Amino acid sequence: MDTVRSHIMVCGGTGCISSDSDKLITLFKEKLSSAGYDKEVKVISTGCFGFCGQGPIVKIHPDNVFYVQVKLDDVAEIVEEHIIKGRVVNRLLYEEPFYKRKIQSTSKMDFYKKQYRIALRNCGVINPEEIEEYIAFDGYEALGKVLIEMSPKDVSNILKDAGLRGRGGGGFPTGLKWEYTAKSPGNEKYIICNADEGDPGAFMDRSVLEGDPHSIIEAMAIGGYSTGANTGIVYIRAEYPLAIKRLNIAINQAREFGFLGKDIFGSGFDFDISVKLGAGAFVCGEETALIHSVEGKRGEPTKKPPFPSEMGYLGKPTTVNNVETFANVCPIILKGSEWFSSIGTETSKGTKVFALAGNVNNVGLVEVPMGTTLREIIYDIGGGIVGGKAFKAVQTGGPSGGVITADDLDTPIDYESLKNIGSMMGSGGMIIMDETSCMVNIAKFYLDFSQDESCGKCTPCRVGVKRMYEILERITEGEGTSEDLEKLELLANMIKLSSLCGLGQTAPNPVLSTLNYFYDEYKEHVENHYCRAGECKSLIKYSIDANNCIGCTACARVCPVNCITGKPKEVHIIDQSKCISCGACFDACKFDAVIKP
Amino acid sequence: MSVKSLEELRKLREEAKGKLTMRKDGEGDYIELMVGMATCGIAAGARTTLSTLLDEIQNKNIENVKIVQVGCLGYCHSEPIVQINEPGKEPVIYGNVDEKRAREIINKHIINHELIDDAIIIETYKKP
């Protein structure tokens, strides 16, 4: 007799596993069985809850209690207090940063209040390794409905009416893409899921595959039916081992239940999915490069047209969609295009998942309706800037996007508005920077990434991005000239116009947008050899404020190069010619006497 | 096994849903059964009460009931205690709920909407 009365949901996403949530699960099971509660309380590993900054997360049903930052030592207390005695362990509840109130249920947390979860609907709710749980939450209903009641054209039409656009960043209408492939002549067609998520700091596709793999399988089968493809391929980077494992488990379960294979739902439609592992090259997220990589060739892009919908994998018509795009398909089929198009802005419908990272309090994964402002995401959901510092900029679109400054914080987010302010939607990485971030350094960071990931096929990207990087390196080391700034801008525009694929065309964006919004900072680096954020080590010269220094000798004792001199109880002096700008004296001083420029 | 029709899928869903009703968040139309599981409750046999309630719910295939264990309700003299919160109604508290009475609560109170008069401790308490 199954008389389970409670479910302990432990986050099994990569973020929480890296802080030992997998060991939590084992320990919970051990403690429960030694207390004799293992039959009535089930421990379940789920997908990402999104609140990664507070992980590992443990949620207990049906009491609806949400524990944060649960350590191995806390397990015994949760079992003894909560499970056995029914008393909530207050100490482990989430504390609101502003009012310092403890909050028990997610629906009352600012982090979740403004979110609207479509793509992430099942993440943290179901056990991704059990197909029955997916079915319980309306799984495979959409596939059945499509195969039994709808024509392939109905499917692409409903997506067109809904206004679903590609969530990988391009924003191309998904229904239209499907229609193009369907119209291309040929019997052999393919549908590919692009899970080659490569933006630094972005992990929404990984989380969807880890937390709700069946939603992707189902949507791919629907896409196969609509476009006329009988084969689906998931192209996923090998560095996502957990996502790959769960995806494979899900594919096998779907085959067992007949949702993949021959004659699905007795409709005569055949569809199966294979998984292709990528080696983790950023350029393989570009669809033509991705297709070459799937074919076993070098992951290099080719020019479009021909578009994959005409000539893709093995020269056959192919649809390539991003993971998050697929994750939106089933709810649209079930709830209708009107429901979906009622969410969002004029041009961008539905929601978007963002990976919040950087100097923000609530690091994690959030899904908000299009048209939400950056301020709402950063301050209401993200809980503001760490340590109460001032906001400086936010980078969206990863290495292809640009920075957005405080002036544009109230811009409602959609594909067009972000483009207008010099950034882009991208796949959803959102890196928040505070006043201590140097914008020249940020641009250098992204260019370092792009020059590393450039496939080398076309000269503007291979050579041009490298040269831009070298210029930035000079500037951050205090050797830049004003001529460099002109060159930088010229080069950036040239690369943008002449590169072969999206990688090169967008690689200069971080430079162009920081030049545009933070030209003063560039100028200071070049003309005054000064970095106001204090991040460019070669430009920082520490000094001691004679008024504050009491001569405690703390700074002199920590200095690794012995460049601080002074007797006890007398003002100390830093020899700037020997100083290596390590900042140890700044951290050691308790009297604010060391001045960081 | 292979699912060949929407009817088969929906049957599967109903079966799977039964095991997951407790995951529905929020208020909704759920009847909440609170079992006092503090030291006094446990000593008086609240464990048996709890598992009997679960067993009976399972037997009768009732879906809209959530069982929540709570701390001491303050009626230590009448443990085990079960409080029933129905949406839109005032809470009812039953005392001395042994195995027999637990089954009675499900069959009479939950299914037939009859109060079990002699077991009620108090029904005038207002939820804060």
Interface residues (C-beta under 8 A of the other chain):
Chain A: M1 D2 T3 V4 R5 S6 H7 M9 E40 H61 P62 D63 N64 I83 I84 K85 G86 R87 S105 T106 S107 V125 E132 E133 I135 A136 F137 D138 G139 Y140 E141 G144 K145 I148 E256 F257 G258 F259 G261 D263 F265 G266
Chain B: M1 S2 V3 K4 S5 L6 L9 R10 L12 R13 E15 A16 K17 K19 L20 T21 M22 R23 K24 D25 G26 V35 G36 M37 A38 T39 I42 L50 S51 L54 D55 Q58 K66 I67 V68 Q69 V70 G71
